[in-house]
Amino acid sequence: MVSITQSKDHPVNGAPRSRMARILDSDLFYSFRRSPVAVVSAVITLAYFLTAGLAPWLAPYDPFNAASLDLMDAFTAPAWTAEGDSRFLLGTDDQGRDILSTLIYGGRISLIVGFAAVAFSIILGVGVGILAGYVSGWVETVIMRIADVQLTIPAILIALMVDGVARSALPLEMREDMAIYVLIFSIGISDWPRYARVTRGATLVERNKEYIQAARIIGIHPVTIMLRHVLPNVMGPVLVLGTIGLALAVITEATLSFLGVGVPPTTPSLGTLIRIGNNFLFSGEWWITLFPAVALVVLVLAVNLLGDWLRDALNPKLR
Amino acid sequence: MSELATEPLLKVSGLARYFDVSRPWLARMIERLPRQTLKAVDGIDFEIAKGETFSLVGESGCGKSTVARLVVSLYAATKGTILFDGVDLSKLHTRTDIAPVRRRMQMIFQDPYASLNPRWRVADIVAEPLRAFGLEADDAARRKRVDELLRQVGLSPADADKYPHEFSGGQRQRISIARALSSNPEFLVCDEPTSALDVSVQSQILNLMKDLQKRLGLTYLFISHNLAVVYHVSDRIGVMYLGRLCEVADAHDLFAKPQHPYTRLLLDTIPDLEMTGRERVPVAGEVPNPINPPTGCAFHPRCPFAEDRCRQEAPVLRQTESGLAACHAVEEGRIPATEAVTPPQLP
């Protein structure tokens, strides 16, 4: 346990930048060390990221290289079963792709899409949220009513709609290449209202504080005040929301891919793999869908628990 | 110090600020409510000479902080003019026009925990006006100026690299003062600078401010509800009640010969050691709602000398033996002279 927590010092604590950062981090780190759930989740999340980053070196095969595939290997069961083949630890899918390798590469796509989508919706949501909170008046009304309307529709429907429209707007030959960007855009656009609402609330609190008035008295430009004064003070809750949002974005990506509108089947993500395996579930090839599903559940659970812990740890009322 | 000796640095005339506090449009239509305005400041005039400290005192909600915010143009005036060194602030529109006036005018705030950005280092906080007005050539020059400012307010240059949460309330107020002084202003608006501090720290900050005034020739507009503090720092005092000035006089005269019944009532409430155990006249009533102020003199529901004229006609500031007072009873000589009040002492 001790060695685990010490090795976890780095990702949470980061490089010591300043006295304040160190004090803040040490409080956070103390709460982190005392929460076994947080430690385990962090280790798992880190393992996913390392695996995704080192995919070309870790995966036994390159599943995206169609030339290396042999259809004769299709539907091989996991290695420990009677019909298993020692070359494929977790078996193969309908095209003879090694499930383990596809998992590693697919996890990478899921994480990239999840991260990029969350980053996109944070930038969009925080941007308009600060604007709405700081400027107020009709600007605020317009922005927040749009957000309210969007919140009444499930995010997955928004993502589906945006995805569908963007796809059909693209020329046919670009669809495969642009699929991942379309996916990121549609997931990102479906989730911005949550960040906008939290940011607006925090901005309303900060706006009336006297340090903002001090800046206004010396004639600092409103945009500069929003970026340099308000933004650093509202990012705390947004980042917490972002960790939970990451899990949601990965699920949304998997759902879209499962429905067949996500990444193309030649470069499958976890969601695509589950969809492919689903077709063969009733004919007894359970391993094609089970392993990607377990990988997805564990990733989402770990990231979600980490976000939960961060939310509690940063909430002064719960200390 | 007389206000007639020199041209005033700040001249405020007929200044008013109304806030629209109506319910939203839809609610108004459904419940057939009229629009409502709150007259936070309703026509006040005063002048502040160079090097002088002018204080505004009054109960909570009398509009004294609104005056402070109007003077530094955080709010736009509904009516009236503010002349700073002969320049009408409402006539300046572009940012480049306003900048020179802003550099000469700064503000110190009430809450030292909210007036410093918690994510900024002290050096950046103090240097913010320097950057905004482009006063120092480069980072090294700015840093030198920050060190000098911190020393001036009794902190150490080593404090520049710390964050605000590492300081006590009194120290934070010193940082606030250093920031306000960084652009070499002539005029400081101090909005209750000591009311959030411990009593023991209050006098340190007040003495620092007096000391800086002497050394740098500053002019203060000082807002407070604490009469002891006001007596300690002021040359002249204006007493505010419900958005209007009811008495203006030199600090000494105001305490020695209070004219307006409201001023007398305020002075009677000052605790002092000799009065211990003696019967006191409690302050009758509360400040009326400024959305729906009383007719005539706003003070008449609480005034022991109120007559019919007070209920109908709003009094204006008139010369009295010690200063200016807005009271029909004082004008008509209906009020018996009171014995001088012992000036309050800072604890």
Chai-1 contact restraints between the chains, C-beta under 6 A:
chainA,res_idxA,chainB,res_idxB,connection_type,confidence,min_distance_angstrom,max_distance_angstrom,comment,restraint_id
A,M20,B,Y163,contact,1.0,0.0,6.0,A-B,restraint_1
A,K209,B,A114,contact,1.0,0.0,6.0,A-B,restraint_2
A,E210,B,F109,contact,1.0,0.0,6.0,A-B,restraint_3
A,E210,B,D111,contact,1.0,0.0,6.0,A-B,restraint_4
A,E210,B,A114,contact,1.0,0.0,6.0,A-B,restraint_5
A,E210,B,S115,contact,1.0,0.0,6.0,A-B,restraint_6
A,Y211,B,S115,contact,1.0,0.0,6.0,A-B,restraint_7
A,Y211,B,L116,contact,1.0,0.0,6.0,A-B,restraint_8
A,Y211,B,N117,contact,1.0,0.0,6.0,A-B,restraint_9
A,Q213,B,L74,contact,1.0,0.0,6.0,A-B,restraint_10
A,I217,B,V72,contact,1.0,0.0,6.0,A-B,restraint_11
A,I217,B,M107,contact,1.0,0.0,6.0,A-B,restraint_12
A,I218,B,R102,contact,1.0,0.0,6.0,A-B,restraint_13
A,I218,B,P129,contact,1.0,0.0,6.0,A-B,restraint_14
A,I218,B,A132,contact,1.0,0.0,6.0,A-B,restraint_15
A,G219,B,R95,contact,1.0,0.0,6.0,A-B,restraint_16
A,G219,B,A99,contact,1.0,0.0,6.0,A-B,restraint_17
A,G219,B,R102,contact,1.0,0.0,6.0,A-B,restraint_18
A,I220,B,A132,contact,1.0,0.0,6.0,A-B,restraint_19
A,H229,B,N117,contact,1.0,0.0,6.0,A-B,restraint_20
A,P232,B,R119,contact,1.0,0.0,6.0,A-B,restraint_21
